[in-house]
């Protein structure tokens, strides 16, 4: 039987409820034996479930059915709710922002012919759009040139296009040992080899990067210097300077993801400011505004500009005209900066709630951010902890989802952005209670 058919069968069992969120799947060898198939086929079926987001697992710990979420429903009674409190996704949307955006977009449609917006934009946009975005992306002493700005349909598409432009199938690309899962997935889809680069309290280690490159050449690295996802670490200026020097001496290219940088008002300039000819800088409004406003914005070094534009065209991921015009209007009218200021206040309040409610746990939290990192103590394992939280109606993410290597820390990421504050407080209190009770405690009280 084809591994995809096996994955389809398990997916139907998950959808029907025969396999429950948090339930552990049989070991792959036993699953293969029971069905008279090769272990490699079972392994590919399990990997397909993980790829679809229906399961999560790690070598040596097992594979577990992942939580299904209903993000538009916010339960008051967590333990008895048929839905899950979403502590998994980082989608910060403020209650009043829809009205604010609607007012801005109405003015755009009054001022601009809709006929002119119903087309695909070219990756370079137009001169006015590039100038607006260049001013918007500038921070501290970094003022990117307008001609260096190009656009994609989303930040994710920008990452994929940049990876495809700087590396070819079989090339090795360095990632922090824990990284944005979609970036790693795109690298794998392109036939690239993700290489884990060790981190310390300041982010990616230059010494570890240099050693990995010396062992076998890397084509590029993907890095998140500001409010790293999932650990929330921010790379200080001295480390950025050290990384920039290493990029220059090795000839490595860095793809810098700045999607969370708006939450760190006092963060150093981006890595691109220290190595402008070696860094492709990527931003989007998916966090500053909303996932539906996610035009990808890039600042490219002149030597790589044409290669990335060609990659964007070949992958057909240029933004549509209406989306690009809307994003530029939101920026030009000051709405994006206003929302960012409000979200910094909201994120600061949510981190305070998290550090208060999780004070008994080992929490790494920024002053202002929309996720925290929790290191678990034995006898908890990350997957069994996530499963226990699912049984209490709470969805969060095990470290394995972010791991570039086969091993991962015994930790979870808790996203803070989505639930209303009272629900967030109640959910975090339940998480702390679960952690204190241990994995052998009853599933419900």
N, C-alpha and C positions, 0 to 999 in steps of 0.2 A: 504494500500500500504506500502511496506517496505521502511524504511527511506533512504536506499541506492539508491532505484529507484528515490525517490524525489531528492536526491542529484545529481544523474545522469542527471535528467531533467534540473536542474538549471545549472549544469556544461555545458550542451549543449547550454543553453541560453547564458552563458558567452562566450563560444567558438564562437558562431555565431554572437555575438555582440548585441544580443537582450538585454542583461544586460551589461552595460558599466562599465569599471573601475571607481571606486569611487561612483557608484550608491548605494543608500541605499536599502537593502532588506526590505520587509514589516515586521512589528512586528510579532513575532512568533505566537501570538494568532490570529491575523488576517489571517495569512497564513494558520493556521490550520482550522479556520472557513471557509475560502473560499474553501478549499478542502475536508471538512468534515472528518478531521482526528483528532487524539488526539494531544494536545499541546506537549506532551512528544515526539511524533513521529516527529513533526515539529522541536523541539529542537534538536533531534538527527540528523536530516537532515542538519540543520544549522551547528552543530558541525562537521559533516562529511565534509562539504565544507571548514570549517576552517582547519581541519586536512589535506585536500588535498592542502592547500595553495591557494585556490581560493577566500576566503573571510577572513575578519578580523572583530572583533567586541568585545564589552565589555558590560556587564550587565548595563542597564540604559542608554546606548548611541546608541545602534543599531548595525546592522551588515552591512558591506559594501563590495562590490565586490573589490577584490584586483587587483592591477595592473598586467598586463601581460608585460613581458620585453623581449626585443631583445638585449641581452648584447653585441652582436658583431657589432652593428650599433651605430654610435655616431653622432647624429643629430647636425647640426650647427644652425638651426632655431628651438628653443625649442617649441615654441607655435604651430607651424604648422606641427611638425614631427609626422609620424604615429608610431614611436617607442618611447621608454622611455629612458631618461638618468638614468643610474643605480646608484642611491644613496642609494641602499638597501642592496646590498651584499658586503662583505669585501673580495674581491678576488684580492689582489695586485700582478699583473704580470707585470714586467718591459719589455719595448720593446725589449731589447737585450738578455733577459735571455734564450729564446728558443735556440739561437745559442750556448750560453755558456753551456747549459745542453746537447745539442746534441754532442758537442765536448767531454764532459766528458763521455757520455754513449758510444760513439764510442770506446774510450780507454778501457772501461769495456769489451765490446764485443771482442776486440782484445786480452785481457788478460785472458778471462774466457770462458770456453766451454759453448755454449748456451744450450747444452743438460743438463748441471748441474743446469741451472737456470729455467728450465721449470717444476718445481715442487712446491708444497706448502712447505713453510718453517715451522718448528715447532715454537711454541710461544717463545721458548728460543733462537732461532737463533743458531749461533755457537759462540765459545769463542771469535774469532776475531771481529765479529759483535757486541757482547756485549761490548767489550773493547772500540771499536770506539765510540759507542753511549754513554757509561758512561763518557768518556773524553769530548765528545761534550756537554752533558747536564750539566756538572759541571760548577758552577759559584760562584764567590766570594770565600767563604770558604767551599762551599758544593762540595764534590767530591764523587758521588755515587759509590758504589761497582759494578763491572761488573756483578757479579752473581745476583745482584738485578734487572737487566734489562731484560724485556721481550717485545714482539712485538705483535701488532694486525694489521689487514689490514688497519686501519685508526684510527685517533684520536677519531672519533665518536664511532667506534666499541670498542675502549679501554674503553671509558666511560661506554658504555652499559655492557661490561664484568665485569668491576669493581663494578658497581651497583648490578649486579646479584650475585657477589661473596660476598658482604658484607651485603646484605639485602634480605629478603624473602617476598613474596607477603603479603600485609597488613602492612608491616613495614613502619614507618614514616622516611622520609629523608629530612633534612633541606637544603634549597636553599636560597641564597640571594633573597630578595623580587623581584628583577629584575634579570633575569638569561638568560643563553644561551638556547633558546627555544628547541633545540634538546635534551639537557640533561633532561629537564623536561618531554618532550614527551617520552623519553626512560624509565624514571622512571614510568610513567603512564602505558606504555605498559607492564612493568614487574609486574604490580599490586601493586606498591609502592605508598605511600601517600606523595606527595610533601608538605612540610611545609614551609611557608615564614618566613624568619628570617630577622628582620629589619636591615637596613644599616645606617651608618652615613658617614661623609666625609672620613673616613678611611677604609670603607668597612664593612663587616659583623660585627655586634656588639656582642662582647663576652657576655655582660649582657643579650641581647635578646636571644642568643643561649642557655645560661644557663637556662633562664626562660622557654623556649620552651621545653627543655629536662626535666626539673623538672616537668612540667605540664603533659607531657606524653612522655615516653622514645623515643628518636630518635635512629635509627640504625646507621646513618652516616650523613655526610653533603657533599655537592658538593660546591666548592668555587673557585673563580677566583681572587687570591690576586693581580695579576699584570695586569694593564690595563683591568679592569673589562669590560665585554661586557654585557650591552650596555653603562654604565655610564663613562667609562674610568678612574675610580678611581684606585689608587694603594695603597695597604696596607703598611704602614710604618713598619720598623723593630720592633718597640715597640709593635705594634698591633699584629704582627706575633708571637712574644714571648708570649704575653698574650693569644692568641688563642691556641698556642702549650701547654701551661700550662693547659688550660681548657680541651683540648683533653686528656691529661694525667690523670687529676683528674676524668673526667667523663667516660673515657674508650671509647669515641666516635672515630670513624674512619672518616678521611677527604679524599675526592677525590679532588685533587688539579689539576686544568686545567691551564697549563702554555703556552697555544698556542700563546698568544700575548707577552710573556715576552721578546722576542728578540728585541722588540722595545724600551724597557726600559733598556738601557745599564747600568744605575746606580741603578737599582732596588735592594732592599735587597735580600739576599738568599731566596729561596723558603720556604714555610711553612714546607716542608719536611725536611729541614735542622735543624729545631728547634724541630720537633717531628718525628724523623725517624721511630719510631715503630708504629706511628698512622696515617701516611699520605701515600696515593698512589698518586704518581706524574705522570701526563700524559702530553706528548708533541707530536707534529707531525710537518711535514713540509708543511702542507696545506697553511699556511700563509707565512712562511719564504721562501718557493719556489713556490708551486702552488697546487691547490686542487687535481690535478692528481698525485701529489707526496706525498700522505698522508698516509704513514706508521705510525701507532701509536706506540709510544715509552713510556714505563712505567718503573718507578723505584718503586719497591714494598718492603714493610717491610717484613722481614723473616717470621713472623707469618702468613702473608696473601699470601705469594708467591704461594704456592701450590693451594690455593683456587681460585686465579685469573687465574692461568694457566689452571686449570680444567674448569673454566668458558669459557675461550677462546676456548678450545678444544670442549666443548659441544656446543658452539654457532657457531663453524666452521668459526672463524674469524681470523685465523692465516694469516700472509701476504704470498703472493706468492713469490717464490724464486727470480724471476727477480726484483720485486719491492724492496725487502729488500736489494738485492745486489746493486741496483742502488742508493738507499738512502745512504747506507754506503759508496759507492764510491764518491758520491757528498759531503758527510761530510769529508771523508778522504782527498780528493783533495783540500779542502778549499773553494769549490764553495759555499757551504751553508753560510759560514761566510762572503764571499764576497758579496753575494746577500743580506744578512741581513744588512750589512753596507750600501749598496746602497739603500735599502728600508728604512732604518732609515733617510737617507737624503731626500728621496722622501716623506716619511710620514711627516717629519718636514715641508717641503715646502707646503704640502697640508693643514696641520693644519693652517699655516700662512694665506693661501688663505681663509680658512673657517672663521677664526676669523676676518679677514678684511671684507669679504663680508657679514658676519652675525653680524657685530658689533652692530647693532640696536636691536639684540635679546639677550635673556638670554642663553648664550652658555657655556656649560662645556666642555672644551677641554684640552687634554694633550699637553705637548710640542711636543711630537712625537707620532703620532697614526694615525689610519686609520678610526676612527669614532668619531663624536662629539655628544653631547646630548643637545637638545634644549628644555627648558621649555617654554610652550606657555602661553600667556596671554589671558584672556577672551576678546571677546566672542568666541575665537577659542576653539574647542575641537579637540583632536588629530586626530580622524578619519575623521572629516570634513576637517581638514587641509591637511591630506594625500590625500583625494579625490580631493581637489582643486589643489594640486601639480600634481596629475595624469592628470588632465585636461590641465595642461600646459606642459605635456610631461616629468614629473619628478617623479621617484619612490623612496620613502623613507618609513620608518617603524614607525608605532605608538607604543607607550609604551606598549599597551595591548599585543603585540606579545611576550614580555619578562616577563610579570607579572606572578608571581606564585600565587598571591591571586586574588580574583574576582574583586578587585578594582585596578586601575593603575594610575600613575601620568598623568597629562595633558602635555605630552611631546612626542617628536619624536627622533629617532636616525637617523643621517645622515651619511651614509658611504661615504668615500672620495676616496677609492682605485682605482676604475675602470675607470672613464672617463679620457681622456687626460686633462691636466691642463686648456687649454682654455675653453673646454666644462664644466669642473667643475666650473670654475669661473663664466661663464654665467648662469649655472644652479643655483648656490648659490645666485647670484644676483636676479634671478627670485623667489627663495624661500623667500628671504628677502622682495621682493616687494609684494608677496602674503600675507605674515604675516602682512605687514603694511596696506594692502588694506581691510582686514576684510572678513569674510565669506559671506557677502551679496554683495560683488563686483561682476561684470560680470566675467564669466569664462575666457574670453580672451579679449585682448585689441583691 
